[in-house]
Amino acid sequence: MPTEFEPVTENTALKAAIASAVDDAGGALPFRDFMDLALYHPTLGYYTSTRDVIGRAADYVTSPELTPLFGAMLGRQLREMWERLDRPDRFDAVEAGPGTGVLARDVLAWAARTAPDFAATLRYTLVETSPALTERQKTTLTAEGFEAKWRDGLPSGVTGCIFSNELLDAMPVHRVAVEDGALREIYVTRDGDGFGEELRDPHPDVAAYFDALALLPGEGCHAEVNVEAPRWIAAAAGALDRGYVLTFDYGYSASDLYAGWRADGTLLCFYRHNPSADPYARIGRQDITSHVDFTTIRRSGEDAGLQTLGLTTQAEFLTSLGIGEALQPPGGERPDMEEYFARRRAVTELIDPGGLGRVKVLVQAKAAAGPLTGLSVTDA
Ligand SMILES: C[S@@+](CC[C@H](N)C(=O)[O-])C[C@H]1O[C@@H](n2cnc3c(N)ncnc32)[C@H](O)[C@@H]1O
């Protein structure tokens, strides 16, 4: 029992619900289902409860939470996409997994301030599965008088851009281990008051995933398999009539993600900015995330009719779009140096090659073309 000085660091009702799910499954639940409940249980999950989870004062910081400059740079890129599409009367900006809604607020504010021609055509839709976060996003936007639509799934007939930041890395993943050259899947069991693990045969989707890649993680390695992310990209391709799918996420190519030296995979948990590798601690109170396989994501989009325009890093993407301008010291008689230094710190964090700057940016298109300024430096 925590004392009044100790924070409550697990959600006991959620832990009990997961324990029941393990029992109902006959004593062992695929890790994917454990993670799905831990993050997205209809009312008790990490993302579905009303606790603050994203931001400086919460568990982890994302790029849009750091500074409105991220939204301004995205706004620049969206405006250029609008031009590449020959300035349609209506440009759909569809943001999936919008967290607290600050990115929507910052894109809409940038457009209203600096690109009124584009702003007049902009229709912003937020796609969010968590009712609690939907309410939070509505508060963020209505406080500033911005209009948007909300949906719990992707819309259809989109002309514009479907984009996401750290959506795919928040999807529930299967976990696997390779033993004596054979692929095994990690199942969650009950162990006293907590949870344990056992290995079983892999789900057919997981085996098919590695068959498609024609590789396996290294002998003795643990790894994560996100079968939902490629399905989501294929759904985004289907939702698009004309335009772009823009994906910001932590990740690697499949050969890097499943390299023989990566013994413990990439699963990481965050509680109050402290990383941990234990998904069974602080249930419902910590984020659980894993890096994305960009080889499979990219291929899935292409199989669903998208053309890959480029894959780059956030550092390159934002630098190409001109975020360096914000590093220029202010002129004038009484420059606000405090504001300048705060901005400089935020930009440095956004493009830090060891931190947020290494987030990957994948741009795919349907009936739309480049060149796009954000992709001036690209790997693909
Ligand atoms: C890691 S947070 C990122 C939030 C925000 N994009 C940011 O960068 O601060 C993941 C977000 O995706 C939402 N989410 C998870 N799965 C989703 C899905 N299938 N469709 C839409 N939103 C989803 C979560 O509820 C949450 O808002």
The ligand as a Tripos MOL2 file, in Angstrom:
@<TRIPOS>MOLECULE
LIG
   27    29     1     0     0
SMALL
NO_CHARGES

@<TRIPOS>ATOM
      1 C1          2.4780    8.3260  -28.5740 C.3       1 LIG1
      2 S1          1.0130    9.2480  -28.6480 S.3       1 LIG1
      3 C2          1.5120   10.5250  -29.7780 C.3       1 LIG1
      4 C3          0.6950   11.7830  -29.6170 C.3       1 LIG1
      5 C4          1.0560   12.9530  -30.5350 C.3       1 LIG1
      6 N1          1.0520   12.5820  -31.9300 N.3       1 LIG1
      7 C5          2.3840   13.5640  -30.1700 C.2       1 LIG1
      8 O1          3.3190   13.4460  -30.9680 O.co2     1 LIG1
      9 O2          2.4770   14.1670  -29.0960 O.co2     1 LIG1
     10 C6         -0.0430    8.1910  -29.5970 C.3       1 LIG1
     11 C7         -1.4120    8.7570  -29.9090 C.3       1 LIG1
     12 O3         -2.0760    7.9060  -30.8510 O.3       1 LIG1
     13 C8         -3.3950    7.5600  -30.3910 C.3       1 LIG1
     14 N2         -3.7270    6.3000  -31.0540 N.ar      1 LIG1
     15 C9         -3.2960    5.0570  -30.7920 C.ar      1 LIG1
     16 N3         -3.7590    4.1740  -31.7000 N.ar      1 LIG1
     17 C10        -4.4980    4.8830  -32.5770 C.ar      1 LIG1
     18 C11        -5.2000    4.5580  -33.7850 C.ar      1 LIG1
     19 N4         -5.2450    3.3140  -34.2370 N.pl3     1 LIG1
     20 N5         -5.8210    5.5640  -34.4480 N.ar      1 LIG1
     21 C12        -5.7770    6.8400  -33.9940 C.ar      1 LIG1
     22 N6         -5.1220    7.1970  -32.8650 N.ar      1 LIG1
     23 C13        -4.4950    6.2390  -32.1670 C.ar      1 LIG1
     24 C14        -3.2130    7.5850  -28.8880 C.3       1 LIG1
     25 O4         -4.4260    7.6230  -28.1860 O.3       1 LIG1
     26 C15        -2.3760    8.8670  -28.7420 C.3       1 LIG1
     27 O5         -3.1510   10.0260  -28.9320 O.3       1 LIG1
@<TRIPOS>BOND
     1     1     2 1
     2     2     3 1
     3     2    10 1
     4     3     4 1
     5     4     5 1
     6     5     6 1
     7     5     7 1
     8     7     8 2
     9     7     9 1
    10    10    11 1
    11    11    12 1
    12    11    26 1
    13    12    13 1
    14    13    14 1
    15    13    24 1
    16    14    15 ar
    17    14    23 ar
    18    15    16 ar
    19    16    17 ar
    20    17    18 ar
    21    17    23 ar
    22    18    19 1
    23    18    20 ar
    24    20    21 ar
    25    21    22 ar
    26    22    23 ar
    27    24    25 1
    28    24    26 1
    29    26    27 1
@<TRIPOS>SUBSTRUCTURE
     1 LIG1         1 GROUP 0 **** ****
